[in-house]
C-alpha cells in the first residue's frame, strides 16, 4: 500500500471485497464529490457478500420465483419518495417530479405556505415591495418641495411654476402609492391545487375574500405574460406582453362583514402549448391568478398571485 502526494490511499494493491470497497471511494474523493460518499459506501457494502450468502441466494431463487408468480395479481409498488409508496403508474405531481431541481431551474422563487383548503397558498406578486414604493414617493417629494419654497422666497414666477408642477407630480405619486398599499390590506387568500402545476392539466383555485369590505365588483382570472427589460441609452424600459388570459369569475360583489369570508372555488384548464414559467435577469414568463376588486369607500386593488406552470416530462 502506498500514499499519493495528496494524501489519498492507493488501492491498486488491495484485493478481494475490501479492495472493491475502497476502490469505489477513489472517484468521489478525486472529483470532490464528498456528498456521494454515503451512497457509495452503502452500495459497496451491499456488493460484498460471502460465498455462503451467494449459495443461499441461489438456493432460494426457485422459491422466490414461485412466490412472485402466486402474487402476480397484486399491483406492484414503486418508490416515488422517501418513506412513501404508491401504486405503480400513479401520476406524480410536478413537485415530486422536479423536486430539489426547482431551486436550480430558471423559474420564479416563490414564498409558499400550506393551504387550508388546497395544496398551497400563493402570495401576491409585486415587482417591488411596498417599502420601496413609499420610499421612492417620499424621496421625490423631499427633493422637490424645498425648491418650491426657495422659488417662492425669491419671488421667481417661472421657478415657482416649475416647482409647483414637480410638487404636483410628487403628490400624485404619494397618493397613488398610499392607495395601493391600503388596497392591499384587503387582499384575499388564494390557494392552488398544485404548485408548480403541469401545463395541460386542470388547476383548481380557492379564493377567500375576508371582510370587512363592501365589494361592488369582483373579477378572478388566470394570466400568462412575457416581461422583457431592455436598455435604451441610460434608460431601462420594461415591456409586458399578454400571452394567455382567461376570466373565471366576473360578477357584482357583496357586503362582506367583519369576520366573514366570501369564498370561490374555481377550475381552469391550463393550455398545454403555452410557454412555461421562466425567469432570468431581463426576461420572464409569469403565470398569475389575477384578482380585481372594486370596493366602496376603500381603494380598489388589482393584483396577481404568482404560481409556476411547467411542462410534463416526456415518458
Secondary structure, DSSP 8 states (H G I E B T S, - for coil): --B-TTS-B--TT--HHHHHHHHHHHHHHHHT-GGGHHHHHHHHHHT---HHHHHHHHHHHHHHHHHHHHTTTS--EEEEETTEEEETT----HHHHHGGGGGTSSS----EEE-SSSSEEE-EE-SS-HHHHHHHHHHHHHHHHHHHHHHHHTT-HHHHHHHHHHHHHHHHHHHHHHHHHHHGGG--EEEES-SSEETTSEEEEEEEEESSEEEEEEEEEEEEEEEEEEEETTEEEEEEEEEEEEEEEEE---EE-TT-EEEEEEEEE--TTS---EE-SSEEEEEEEEEEEEETTS--EEEEEEE-EE-----
